[in-house]
Amino acid sequence: MAPTRESRLPSCAFAEAALLLRDGDGGKKQVAAALIPAPPSPPNSLTQGHRRRVILFAHGNAVDLAQQLPFLRELSNALARGGAPVAIACFDYQGYGESKKVVVSESGEEDGDGERNRAAATSSSAASCTCGAPSSSSSSLHSPVCPDHGPAPDCSTADALLDGAAALRWLLEEKGFQPQEVLLYGQSLGSGVATSLAVAMSERERRRAKAEESKANKNKNRSKETASAPASSPSPPCLAAAGLLLHSPLASGLRVLKPGWRWWPSALDIFPVARAASKMYSSPSSSSSSSSSRTTKCLVIHGDADDVVPFENGRAVFDALPPEARVAPLWVSGGGHCDLEGKAVFLPRLLKFLKEEI
């Protein structure tokens, strides 16, 4: 990924904004991202010494990064008050906010209509919402921006996944977070991106654990031959994410669009979250050589009155998870698609997940 570019995002005193450059089809694409630092713990608080964590938030449809930041700030503050201070990062998909294809000259400067194209993208990114949920920057935990009503910018599945991967690399390579410090949070459409990233990270952890086990077996055989114990060496760091939180997830794009279909060619589907979640790597529990490996735990939250992504999607995603990756889901009685953050059960369940289950 190319170095971070000078940000032209709206000025924001509580978040660090960045425009990331990544390779795209036939050129460079920029990804708008922002990072809200974890609130400082007050002196002598119970949160002193709490493990460092960062949430990478993949938002839903018809909102963008600028709209989500006030809500994410409120979420960050609420988690800190509950004893789980975390940093929160968010990013935009192509066509949302400042995320779009750019033309870059050999000198690294934007050519031609870059500024005009940027203005056009900014003005068209925030789609109007027709559900009555707020669509301004005044959102809070009790008045979240609706993530999935209204038209969406034109963004391919592949682009959304690549944008998420670019944001994750930014956190790992430039901001200094470790994989096991990352919690991937996908809301609605974003559940496809978050799950894909979590599965990719768990697959790297599977390969790492397998290589570590093979090395341990070789050392064990060598020690038998030489009758001496091999020198111990520290285990490589875990490469799996700390956790995955799926908020009103899609079981698959086609299951939402065509709920009456019993089957379909997999090539036609978009964001097959349930199928992807079933591939989450589970650490072997009995292998001492893999003692440092771990399974990414997944919390699924869904409202049983969701009229955008029906409740059956959340249940299908939970059922598809390997047993070792499951924690108790939160099924919100009477919960819709845009109001779960304001329910009394939401924050306590998220705090328990952060403090006790991952």
PEJOGI-V992130 format. One record per residue. N is the residue number from 0. RES is the residue in one small letter. SS is DSSP state (@ for helix, = for strand, . for the rest). Layout:
n	res	ss
N	RES	SS
N	RES	SS
//
This chain:
n	res	ss
0	m	.
1	a	=
2	p	=
3	t	=
4	r	=
5	e	.
6	s	.
7	r	.
8	l	.
9	p	.
10	s	.
11	c	.
12	a	.
13	f	.
14	a	.
15	e	=
16	a	=
17	a	=
18	l	=
19	l	=
20	l	=
21	r	=
22	d	=
23	g	=
24	d	.
25	g	.
26	g	=
27	k	=
28	k	=
29	q	=
30	v	=
31	a	=
32	a	=
33	a	=
34	l	=
35	i	=
36	p	.
37	a	.
38	p	.
39	p	.
40	s	.
41	p	.
42	p	.
43	n	.
44	s	.
45	l	.
46	t	.
47	q	.
48	g	.
49	h	.
50	r	.
51	r	.
52	r	.
53	v	=
54	i	=
55	l	=
56	f	=
57	a	=
58	h	.
59	g	.
60	n	.
61	a	.
62	v	.
63	d	.
64	l	@
65	a	@
66	q	@
67	q	@
68	l	@
69	p	@
70	f	@
71	l	@
72	r	@
73	e	@
74	l	@
75	s	@
76	n	@
77	a	@
78	l	@
79	a	@
80	r	@
81	g	.
82	g	.
83	a	.
84	p	.
85	v	.
86	a	=
87	i	=
88	a	=
89	c	=
90	f	=
91	d	.
92	y	.
93	q	.
94	g	.
95	y	.
96	g	.
97	e	.
98	s	.
99	k	=
100	k	=
101	v	=
102	v	.
103	v	=
104	s	.
105	e	.
106	s	.
107	g	.
108	e	.
109	e	=
110	d	.
111	g	.
112	d	.
113	g	@
114	e	@
115	r	@
116	n	@
117	r	@
118	a	@
119	a	@
120	a	@
121	t	@
122	s	@
123	s	@
124	s	@
125	a	.
126	a	.
127	s	.
128	c	.
129	t	.
130	c	.
131	g	.
132	a	.
133	p	.
134	s	.
135	s	.
136	s	.
137	s	.
138	s	.
139	s	.
140	l	.
141	h	.
142	s	.
143	p	.
144	v	.
145	c	.
146	p	.
147	d	.
148	h	.
149	g	.
150	p	.
151	a	.
152	p	.
153	d	.
154	c	.
155	s	.
156	t	@
157	a	@
158	d	@
159	a	@
160	l	@
161	l	@
162	d	@
163	g	@
164	a	@
165	a	@
166	a	@
167	l	@
168	r	@
169	w	@
170	l	@
171	l	@
172	e	@
173	e	@
174	k	.
175	g	.
176	f	.
177	q	.
178	p	@
179	q	@
180	e	@
181	v	=
182	l	=
183	l	=
184	y	=
185	g	=
186	q	=
187	s	.
188	l	.
189	g	@
190	s	@
191	g	@
192	v	@
193	a	@
194	t	@
195	s	@
196	l	@
197	a	@
198	v	@
199	a	@
200	m	@
201	s	@
202	e	@
203	r	@
204	e	@
205	r	@
206	r	@
207	r	@
208	a	@
209	k	@
210	a	@
211	e	@
212	e	@
213	s	@
214	k	@
215	a	@
216	n	@
217	k	@
218	n	@
219	k	@
220	n	@
221	r	@
222	s	@
223	k	@
224	e	@
225	t	@
226	a	.
227	s	.
228	a	.
229	p	.
230	a	.
231	s	.
232	s	.
233	p	.
234	s	.
235	p	.
236	p	.
237	c	.
238	l	.
239	a	.
240	a	.
241	a	.
242	g	=
243	l	=
244	l	=
245	l	=
246	h	=
247	s	.
248	p	.
249	l	.
250	a	.
251	s	.
252	g	@
253	l	@
254	r	@
255	v	@
256	l	@
257	k	.
258	p	.
259	g	.
260	w	.
261	r	.
262	w	.
263	w	.
264	p	.
265	s	@
266	a	@
267	l	@
268	d	.
269	i	.
270	f	.
271	p	.
272	v	@
273	a	@
274	r	@
275	a	@
276	a	@
277	s	.
278	k	.
279	m	.
280	y	.
281	s	.
282	s	.
283	p	.
284	s	.
285	s	.
286	s	.
287	s	@
288	s	@
289	s	@
290	s	.
291	s	.
292	s	.
293	r	.
294	t	.
295	t	.
296	k	=
297	c	=
298	l	=
299	v	=
300	i	=
301	h	=
302	g	=
303	d	.
304	a	.
305	d	.
306	d	.
307	v	.
308	v	.
309	p	.
310	f	@
311	e	@
312	n	@
313	g	@
314	r	@
315	a	@
316	v	@
317	f	@
318	d	@
319	a	@
320	l	.
321	p	.
322	p	@
323	e	@
324	a	@
325	r	=
326	v	.
327	a	.
328	p	.
329	l	=
330	w	=
331	v	=
332	s	.
333	g	.
334	g	.
335	g	.
336	h	.
337	c	.
338	d	.
339	l	@
340	e	@
341	g	@
342	k	.
343	a	@
344	v	@
345	f	@
346	l	@
347	p	@
348	r	@
349	l	@
350	l	@
351	k	@
352	f	@
353	l	@
354	k	@
355	e	@
356	e	@
357	i	.
//
